[in-house]
Amino acid sequence: MVPRVVFGRGSFDQLEEILTPKRESTKSPFVFLLDDVFKGSSLEHRIPLSGSDRIIYINSLIEPKTSQVDAIRDQIKNSSEVLPSGIIGIGGGTVMDLSKAVALMLTNPGSSENYQGWDLVKHRAVFHVGVPTISGTGAEVSRTTVLTGPEKKLGINSDFTTFDQVVLDPDLTVGVPLDQWFYTGMDCYIHCVESLTGTYLNAFSQSYGEKAQELCDEVFLGNSLSDEVMRDKLMMASWHGGMSIAYSQVGVAHAMSYGLSYLLGTRHGVGNCIVFNQLEEFYPEGVRQFRKMVDKHGVEIPTAVCANLSEDDFNTIINVSMGMVPLWENALGKDWKDIITPQKLRGMYEKM
């Protein structure tokens, strides 16, 4: 679990107070990974830079890659004689995942692609802080950092991955475009559905998942919430949803969404919505509620994204998806391969 959390409107301004005791020396900078949408913004000017601290801008329109992690790690190492005092990620799920991965790779040898899997990391990361500016991914709380590598899309799942500190300031989510707000929020909602219906479910993950789903229902189907309260509740839903899957697992939608992302570069939240919209067979009640949310907010879910795939494309997307073994086991049990064959999976993708 994340050991330290600050929540509240305006809490971003506590960042300097949080970081100062963690500075190793005047030669050891803090490195801020900042979503480049904030370049030149008032938020950027509020970042408490000191001494040799620096900002690295991140294009969050591109799903995070192992090659990108390695390049940022090398850039940081080549610019300083010592390890940084910490990595601070400010942005959405992409920035959260990159920040966690870079912090890990500063203390572990080789390429980040070698650590895609479960509990392969041997050394503790440098101090790292997550400051989410959009709610829903749960990346601020999870023990994974999902990356696209040369052969697969898979997380670095480790107890060392989790942030040392998270700052949850709902004010930072002001101004998020409707579609992005919805797709990212649905990532949280789908986390809840997959966790609460999975075979890995336990009382701990259930308590978090139920609360997150309750909050999602209030945000996306309620009628009387102010914008401020809605931002508060969705940030809490993201946190609780992330906690739920940290102690259980996601399921069919995420397993198939990873295939879309690997082959087509589909953004994670969008991919989850594309897939989940076709999963009545597995999550009938969850899909019904999801479609009510889509209708209420007037968001258009992309269709026909797999219409022009070649035979090789289908083989690739199927192989990536079927490689997500824990996700399928959570959704369908140990005998999931009796249900999800390559032919079955292809038919499901063809509906998308």
N, C-alpha and C positions, 0 to 999 in steps of 0.2 A: 504494500500500500504506500501511497505518497505520504511521507512522514510529516510534511508541513504544508498547510493550505491557508491562504488568506482569501476571504470572500467579501464582496461589498462594492457598491457603486463608488468609484473614485479610488479604489484600493491600488490601482496601478501606481499611484504616487507614493506608495510605500516601498517601491522597488529599491531605491537607493539604500534605505534603512535595512532591507533584507540582504543586499549584496555586500555592503561595506565590511561586515565581519568575516566574509568568506574570501576576501582578496588575499591571495597568497603573498604577494610582494608588489612593489611598484613596477617591476618588470613583467609581472604576470597579469595580462589583461583579461577583462571580460569581453567575450565576443558575442554580439547580438545578431542572431539570424532574424531578419525582419522581412515580412511579406512586402514585396516592392510596391504594392498598391498604396502603402503608407509613405513612400519616398517623398520627402518634402512636406509632409503633413504635420499638423500640430502634435500628433502622437509621437512622431519621430523626434520632435524637439523636446519632448518630455522624457526621453530616454536618458538616464543619469550617467552619461559618459564621463570618464575621468582618466587622466594620464594616457596610456597607450591603448585604451579600450577602442574597439572598432565595430562597425556595422557591416554585415554582409547581406546584401539584398537577395531575396529569394523570389523567383517567378513561380507563384503557386498555381498557375494554369497547367503546369506540367506535373504529372504524378511523380513522386520522389523515386529516384533510381539509385542503385548501388554505386554506379559510376559517379553520380553527383555527390554522394556522401564521401567517396574516396577523394574526389577533387577538392571539396571544401576542407577535409581533414588535412590534405597536403598543403593547401593554401595557408591554413592557420599555422601548421608546423614550420613552414618555410619563412614565415614572417616574424617569428619570435624564437628566442633562444630557449625559452622554457614553455612548459604547458600553460595554457590559459587558466585563470582562476575559475572560470566557469563558462558555460554556453547557455545563453538565454534565448529561447525561441518566442517570438511575438508574431502571431498569425493564426491561420487555420490549421486543419489537420496535416496538410503537407509540411508546414513549418514545424509543427509539433514532432512529426516523425523524423524529419531531417535533423532536428536539434538533438533528439535522443540518440539517433544513430551516430552523428558526428561525435557526441560526447563519449560514446562507447569506443569509437574507432581511434580516438586520441590515445587510448591506453591499451588497445588490443592490436596485435600485429596483422598484417596482410590486408586483403580486401574485404569489404563488408559483405560481399556475396558469399564468403565462406562461413558466415554466421547466420544465414537465413535458415531458420529451423527453431528447434526448441532446446534451450539451455546449453548452447554451444559457447557462450561468452565466458571467459575465464577470469577477467580482471574488471574490477569496479570502474565505472565511467568517471570522468571528471564531474565536478559539481554542475548540475544542469537544472534550469528553471523553465517552466512552461507558462506562457501567458496567452491563452486562447482569445482570439478576436471574433470568433464565430462559434456557435454552440451546436453540438450534435455528434461529432465524431467520437467523442470519448477518448481521443488520443492523449488528452491531458492527464488521464488517470491510468491508462492501460500499461501493461508490461510488455508491449510489443511495439515495434516500429515497422510498418508495412512498407516494403521496398520492391520495386521491379528490378530484377536482375537479368543477366543475359539468358537465363534458362527458365526462370520462374518468377512469379510474384508471390512473395512470402515474407512474413515478418521475422525480425530478430526478436525472438521471444525469450526473455531472461529476467530474473529478479534484479539485475543491474540496469535494465532498460528504464525502469520507472523514474520519473522526475524526482529530484530531491525536494523541490519546492514548486508549488503552483499558485499563481495569482489569478483569481477569478473575479474579474471586474465586468459586470454586465454592460456598463456604459461603453465598453470597447466594441460592442456588437451593434451600436447605432449605425444605421445607414447601409446595412447589408442588403443587397438586391433581393427582391422577392424570391426569384427562382433559386438562388444560392441558399437563402435562408431556409426554403422549403426542402430542397434536396438534402442539405446537411442535417436538418432536423429529422428527416425521414430515416437517415442513417441511424439516429438514436432510436426512433420508434422500431425499426427493423431489428436492431440489437435486442430490444425487449422481447419482441415476438419470438425470435430465434432462441434466446436464452430460456424463456419461460416455458417453451414447448419442447425443449431438448432433453436428451437422456442424461446429460451431465448436470442437470439442475439439482441444486441442494438448497437447504434453508437459507444459507448466507446469500447466495446469488439471487435466490427468489425474492428476498426482502428488498434488495436494491432494484431488481427488475420490475417488481410490481409498483414501486414508488415512481420509477422513471416512466412507466407506461401511463400511470395516473396523471403525471405532469404533462406528458405528451397529449393526452386526451384533452386536458384543460387548455393547452396552448393552441392546438390545431383544430379542435372542435368546439371550444367554448365561445361565448359571445360578449362577455362583459369585462374582459381583462384590459387594463391600460397597457400601453406599450412598455412602460417601465416594469410592470409586474410580469408581463409576458417574457421580457428579456431575462428577468431573474429566474423565472420558473424553467425556461428552456436551458439555461446554463446549469441549473441543478439537475434537470432531466439528463443532460449530457453526462454529468458527473456520475449520477446513479446508474445510468445505462452502461457506462464504461466499467464501473465497479462490478456490475452484474456479469458481464462477459469475461472480466478478468478472472472470475472464480467459477466460470462455466465455459461457454464457448458460443460462437455464432453458428449459422447453419447453411441451408441450401442457397439463400440469396447471396450471401457473401462468397461462398465457394464458386458460384457461377459468375458473380460480378468480377472476381479476380481474373477470370478468363477473358472477359470483355476488356478489362483494363490492360492486361498484358498484350493482347493482340491489337486492339483498336485505340488504346490510350484513353478510354472512357473514364471520365472523372468518377471517383469512388461513389459519391452520393448519387449521382445520376445513374450509374450502373446498377446500384442497388435497387433504385426505383424501377428501372427497365425490367429487371429480373423479377422483382417481387410482384409486379403487376400481373405476372403470368403464373403465380404459384398457388392458385386456389387448391390444388391437389394436396399440398403440404400444410398450408396455413390458411384455411378457408375463412375463419373469423378475422384474422389479422389482415388479410387482403381486402375483405369487405370494409373494414374500418379505414384502411389506407385509401381506398377509392373515395370514401366520403371526404377524407381530408383533401384529396386531389381536387374534387369537385368544389369544395368550399372555397379553396384558395385560387381556383382557376389556373392551375399549373398544368402545362402540357407535358406528358411523359413521352419521350422519343419512342418511335416505333420503327420497324424494318431495319434496325441497325445491322442485322445479320443477313440481310436479303442478298447481298452480292459476295458472300464469302466463297472462296474456292475450297476444293477438297482438302488441300493442305491447311488452309485457314481453320476449317472445322476440326481437323486432327489436332492442331495446336491448341485451340481454345478448349477442347475436350480434355487434352492431356494436362493442361494447367489446372483446370477445375478439378479433375479427379485426383490430382496430387494433394488436394487439401483434405487429407484423411481425417484429422480430428474434427473438422467442421461437419463432414458427412456422418461420422460416428455420432456426434452430438445430435444431429438431426434425425438419423434413422437407425442408430444402433450399430453394433459390431458387424452385422451382416448386410451393411448398406450396399455392398457390391451386387447382392442379389436383386436389388431394386434399381440401382443406378448403373446401368450398362452404358457403354459408349453410344449405342444406338438410341437408348432412351434419352441420354443427354443431348444428342444431336437433335432429336425431335423437339426437345424443350427450347434449344437455342433457335431453331427454325421459326418458332412462334414469335421471336423477338426481332 
